[in-house]
Structures are given as structure tokens and as C-alpha cells.
Amino acid sequence: MTTDAATAAAQRSAAAPSEEPPRALAAIGVFVAGLFAFVATGAALPVLPTYVRGPLHAGDVAVGVVVGSFAITSVVCRPIAGRQADRIGRRAVLVGGSLALALGGLMYLLAGSVLALVAARLVVGVGEGAVYTAGATWAVDLSPVERRGFALGMFGLAVWGGLSLGPVAGELLRSNAGYSAVWILTAVLPLIGAAIAVRVPEPMRPKVAVAGVRPPLFPRSARRPGIALALANIGYAALAGFVILDLRSHGIGGGASVFTAFAVAVFVSRLVFGRLPDRFGARITATGAGLFEAAGLTVIGLARSLPAALAGALIVGAGFAMLFPSLALMVVGEADDEHRGSALGMFTAFFDFGVGVGGPISGETASLAGYPAVFFLSAAAALGTAVLAALPRHGRHAQASPPANRT
């Protein structure tokens, strides 16, 4: 090694420790900005149905339309947000998404009809899709290659944390201060998140290799993991829509606690097992996660007591917790660096697509074959996820298998 090369290597080695704390602080900033956005999103969820049925004097169909309409723009905007994150930067898209969420909150406050509320939800869908896509991509940018799976899982906790804390905050505000207080909260929190994101340093974005050439709208790296994610989310839709009805049909109460068990399992598993995709490889972890989800859904389908259903929910939650970051890591490992946002944007759109398709499929299955069949069918879909994850991939990175130089 020449003297110049040795000197340069020493300088890089000396600089590395000082770069780690700023990146860690930046990752925390991205997490907090995402958390504020999703607390605001979650705060509206339990309040919207009572607002539609109460002050707006509308029926159950209107409730369903209002609650579900955000998914339309969210699915459409995720890939667009990913492309823009590659083009103009992660910060700009995350801040823009937060501002869209704040605008949606203001529209809630001013809404005097179901149509106006649907318009607000469509704007919220734009913001939610942009914040998650840009935030997840930004989290990957800030992490070393060997910790990308952990980074994706931790940013995902901002979503789960927000959607868990938000409904509690929203319902408490509604009962103590009224609807307007909730809508103000949903407008203010994203603004705080945007103010935080503006101050978070953004790593230099790679330049597009060929000027004027757009990345594909449906990147190859997102296709198989995206389909696997959609299949897995059929199980999530089944759990959300039919576990309480299934338990009631067997004379079992306390079904709401199954959701708590699921959420706790997701949260704890992300914290305890968050490094598994990086350590053992995304493909192996995703395959195992799909099998776990299938096993848990089968247990729920067979459950004839609340403890059995809770056990199934814990198993599903553990699998679900590892599935998303593992599949996302497969996408990141195969995507070009300059198209990472586009790939993740399309991949995350499959999350909403799976829930949107899974609901009607589960409903039709329940009407034809009964509630247990819903969980057996979704277990079969989760097995499909495991099969797709297990098939070998030929990306330019080796993230589908564990890094070779790990100590």
C-alpha cells in the first residue's frame, strides 16, 4: 500500500466513528417525524365513525366509504412518492406528505358533509403514502448495509406506534373536548413532524445514471416481494374483520383482546428479533415469517377458547413483525441505489392492496363457508407468501442471504 493510500485509509477510519452519532440522531429524527404523522392518522380512526353517524347523520355505508377512501390515494401515491424521493430527495417528500396530512386535518375541521369528509380522507391518503415511503427509504439511506433490515423494522414501529397511540389519544380528546379538538390534533402533529424533518440531515442522493431516463413504474425488484406481501395481508384483513365475529359465533367474548395480543407481538418482536433479517438473510427470515403467520392463522381458525385465539394472534403477530422488513430488505437488496425510493414505493403499495382485496375475499368466504374458513384461506395465502420468499432471487446485492463477512 502506498503512503497516500495508507493515509487516506487512516483518515477514513478516523472519520468513521464521528459519522455514526450524527447518522443515529438523524435516524431518530426520521422516526419521530414519522411517529407524529401516524399518531395523527391513528387519532382519526375511532372518531370518524361516530362523527359520520352523529353530527353528519349518515349511515353505515357512509362510515365504510369515509374510513376506507384514504386507501385509494395511498395506493396510487406510494409509487409516485417513491419516484419523487429518488428525484428530489427524501426530506422534500416526507415534509410534503406531512403537510398533506396537516391539510387533511384542517379539512376534517371544516367538513360539514360526508363528501367533504371523503375529500379530506383522500388528502390524508396522499400524505400517509408519501410519509411512509420517503421515511422508510430515508431510514435505509442512514443505515449501514448490514443493518438495513433492522432500520426498516424500526421505522415500521413508528407506524405501529402511531396507529396504536393515535386511537387512544383521539378517543380521549373526543370524549373530553369534542370533535374539533381531535381534528386540530390531526392537523398540528404532522406540522411538528415536518418541522423536525426539515432539520434532519439527508445523505447525498446518488445521481441517476442516464439523464432523462425514468425508472420503471413497476420495478422488477418489487414484484415478487410485493405479491408476497399482498398475500400475507389477506391474513391481516381476516384478523381485523372477522376474529371477533368468529369468537362470538362460538360463544366466546373478549375478542378485542386478540387485537391487543397481535399488536403487542408485533411491537415486541420488532424490538427483540429486529436484527434477524440482517443476520440470517432476508429470504430465510421472510420464509419463516410466512410460515409463522400461516400457523397462527390456522390456530385462530381452530380456536374454541379465548386463550387459544390469543395464542394464535401472538404467533401471527410474531410472523407479521418480521415479514415486512424481510421482504422490504429483499427489495432494497435488488434495487439500484438511485431507484431505491421507487422500488420501496411500489412495494409498500402492495400492503394497502392486500388489505383492500383481502377484506372482500374474507367476507365472501365467510358467507359461503363460515368464519373459520376465512382463517384457513388466509393461512393458505400466507403459505404462498412463504413459497414466494423461499424461491431464489438473482439481485445485484446479496441481501437475500446473510453477509459473508459477519463476525
N, C-alpha and C positions, 0 to 999 in steps of 0.2 A: 504494500500500500504506500502510495506517495505521501509526502509530508502534507501537501494540500488536502488530499483526500482524508488523511487521518485527522487533520484539523477540522475539516467540515463535519466528519462523523462525530468528533468530540463536541462540537458546537450543537449539533442536533441532539445528542444525548443529554447535554446540559440543559437544553431548552425544553426538553420533553416534560420534566416534572412541573415546570412553571405553567405549561399549557393546560395541564389536567384540571386544576381547580377552576379556571375560567370556563372550560367546557362543562364541568359538572354544574357550576352555577347557572350556565345558560340552559342546560337540560332541565334544571329545577324551574327556571323561568318559563320554559315552554310548557312544562307540566302544569304549573299554576295557572297560566293563561288558558290552557285547555280545560282545567277544572272549573274555573269561573264560568266559562262558556257552557259547560254541560250541567252545572248546577242550575243555571238559568233555564236551560232546556228542560231539565227534570222538574223544576218548580211548577211549570205549567201543566204537567201531565195529569195530576189528580184534580186540578182545579177546572180544567176545560170542560169535562162532562157536566159538572154541577152548574157551570156558567151557562152552558148551552141549554140545559133543562130548566134552569132557574130564570135569570134575568132575560135570556133571549126567548124563552118559552117555546123551544123546539123539542123534537122527539129523539128517539134512539138512533134513527138513521142519520140524523144530522150530527149526533155525537160521533158516530163512526167516521163520517166524512171529515169532520173537523180534525179528529185525532189522527187519522191516517193520511191526510192530504200532504203532510210535510214530506212523506217518503217519495212523492213524485219528483219534486225538485231536488231532493237529496241524492237520489239515484242518478239523475241527469247531470247534476253539478259536480259530483265527485270526480269523474274523469276529466272534466273541464278544469276543475280546480287543480288537479294534478299537473296537467299540461301547463297551466299558468304558473304553478310553483316552480316548474323547471325553467320557464321563460323569464319571469320577473322576480322570482325569489320566494322563499318560504314565508318570510316575515310579511310581505305585502299581502299574500293570500290569507294568512291567518288573521291579520288585522282586518282585512276586508270582510272575512267571514264573521268576525266578532261584531263588526259594525252592522252587518246584515241581521245578526241576532238581536242587537240592540234596537234596530228599526222594527223588527218583528214584535218586540216587547212593547214599543210605543204604539204599534198598530193594534195590539191586544187592548191597550188602554183606551183607544179611540173607537174600537169596534162596537157597533150597535146592531149588527145583524150577523147571521150565520155566514153570509157571503163575505163580509168584511173579515170575519174570523178565519175563514178558509184562506183568504188572501194573506193574512198575517202568517198562517202556518206554512204557506208556500215560501214566503220570505225566510222564515225560520229554517226550512229545509235547505235553502241555499247556504245559509250561514253554517248550519251544522255540517254539511258536506265539505265545505271549504276549510273549516277549522280542523276537523279531524284529519283530512287528507294532508294539509300543509303541516299540521303538528306532528303527525307520525313520520312524515318524510324528514322534517327538521330534526326530530329525535334521532333518527338513523344517521343523519349527517354529523351529529355531535358525538356519536359513539364510535369507539374503535370497532374494527371489523369483527373481532371475537366477542363483542358484547351487543351486537345489533339485535339479536333476539330478545335479550333482556331489556334493551331500550324500548323496543316495540311493546313488550308486555307491560312495562311500567307506564308508558304513555296511555296504554289502554286502561290502566287503573284510573286515569283522570276521567275517562268516560264513565266507567262503572261507579267511581266515587261520586261523580256529579249526578248521575241518574239514580243513585241511592240517597244522597243527601238532599237533592233538589226537591223531590216529592214531599219529604218531611217538612222542609222549610216552607214550601208553597202552601201546604195544608195548614200549618200553624199560622202563617200570615193571614190566610183566608178567614180562618175561624176567629182570629183576634183583631184583624184590622180591615178585612174586606178584600174584595177582588182587586181594587185599584192598587193596593199595596203589593199584591203579587205581581201585577203587570209592571209596576215600577221596578221591582226587583229584577224581573227578567230583562229589563232594558239597561239597568245600571251595571249589573255584574259583568256582562260582556264588554262594556266600556272600560271597566277596570282591567279585564283581561287584555284588551287591546293596548291599554297604556303600559302594561307590563311587557307585552310582546315587542313593543316599539323599542324598548331599552335592552332587549336580549341580543347579544352579538350573533350574527349569522355567518357561518363558514362560507368561504368563497365558493360560488357555484361553478361547476365545470361548464365550459363552453360547448355549445352544440358543434359536432364535428363538421357538418356540412351546412353552410348558411342557406337558409330558405327551405330546408327540408324538414317537414313536420314529422314528429313521431307518429306511429300508427295509433289510431283511436282505440284499438283493442290489442295492446301489446302481447306478444307471444308469452312472455314471462308470467302474465296474469291469468292466462286462460285456464290451465288445469287447476292451479290453486284456487282460483275464483269459483269454478264449478264445485270443487270440493267444499269450499266454504258455504256456498248456497245450499248444498245438500245437508250440511251439518245444521244450518239454521232452520231447516224444516223441523228439527227436534226442538229448537228454541221456541218456535211458533206453537208447536204442540203443547209444550210445557206451559207457556203463557196463557193459552186459550182454553185448555181442556183438563188440566190436572185437578182443579177444584171440582169441576163437574164430574169427573171420573170418580173422585173420592166420595162425593155426595151420593153418587149412584150406588155405592156400596155401604151407605150409611156412616161414612167417616167424616168427621168435622175437622176443623183446623187446617184446611188445605192451604190457606195463605202462608202458613209457616214453611211450606215447601219452597216458596219463592225466597224466603229468608235463608233457608239452608243452601239453596243454589247460589245466591249472591255471596254468602259467606265463603262457600267453597271456591268460587271464582277469585275472590279477593285474596284469601289465604294462599291458594295455590300459586297465584301470580307472584306473591312475595317469597314463598318458600321454594318453589320449583322454577322460578323465572329464568334461571341460567341453564336449564336442561336443553333447550334448543341449540344454544351455543356449544354446550359441552358434548352432546351426543349427536348433533346434527338435526337439521330441520325435518328431513324426511322421516327419520326414525321416530322423532317426538310427535310429529303430526299423525303418523300411523297409529302410534299408541294412544294418542288423544282421541282419535276417531273410534277406536275400539272401546275406550273407556266410556265415551258418550253412548255408544250403542248398548253397552252393558247396562248403564244406568237407566236408559230409557226402557229397556226390557224389564228391569226390576220394577220400575214405576207401573208398567203395563200389567205386571203380575201382582202388584201390591194389593193386599186386602187389609192393611192396617196402616195407620199414620207413620209409625216408626219405619216400616218397610219403604213407604213413599219417600220419607226423609232420607233414608239411606240411598235410594236411587237418585235423589236430587243432588246429594253430595258427590256421588260418582259422576253424574252428568256435569256438574259444575267444575270438578277437577279436570275432566277431559276438555270441556269448553274453554277453560282458562288457558290451557296450553295450545289449543288448536289454532286460534287466530294468530298469535305471534309466530308459531312454527310455519304456518302457511305463508304468512307475510314475509318471513325470512327467506322462504323459497323464492318468492317474487323478487326480493331485493338481491338475492344471490345471482339471479339470472339476468336482471335488467342492467342496461348500461347506466353508468353513474349519471349521465346527463338526462336520462329519461326515467329516473327513479320515481319522481313525483307522478308522472303519467301512469306508470305501472301500478303504483300503490293506489292511485285514484280509481282506476278501473277495478282493481282487486276489491277495494272496500265497497264499491257499488254492489258487489255480489252479496254483501251482508244484508243490505236492505232488500235486495231482490229475493233472497232466500226466505226472509221473514214474510215478504209480501205474497210470495207464491205458496209458502208453507201454510199460511192461515186458511185459504180456501181449500187446499188439499186436505188439511186436517178436518175441516168442517164436513166436507163431502164424505170422508172416510168414517167419521163419527156417525153420520146419518145412515150410512149403508151397513156398517159392521159393528158399531158400538165404540165406546170410548177407549177400551184397552187396545183396540186395533189401531187407533191413532198413534200410540206409542210404539207398537210393534212396527208399523210402517216407517215411522221416523227413525227407529233403530236400524232398519234396513238401509235407509238413506245414509245414516252415519257410517255403516259398513262400507257403503260406496265411497264415502269420504276417505276412509282408511285405505281402500284399494287404490284410489287415485293418488294418495300421498305416497304409497309404497312403491309405485312404479318409478323406475329410474328416470332421471332428468339429465339433460345434457346442456347445462348452462355454462357460461364462461367463468363462473366462480364455483367454488367447492362448498357452498353453504348447505347443500343437501346432505353433506356428510361432515363429521367433526373435523376441525382443522388438524392438520398433521403435526404441527409443532407445539401442541398444548402440553404444558407441564402438569 
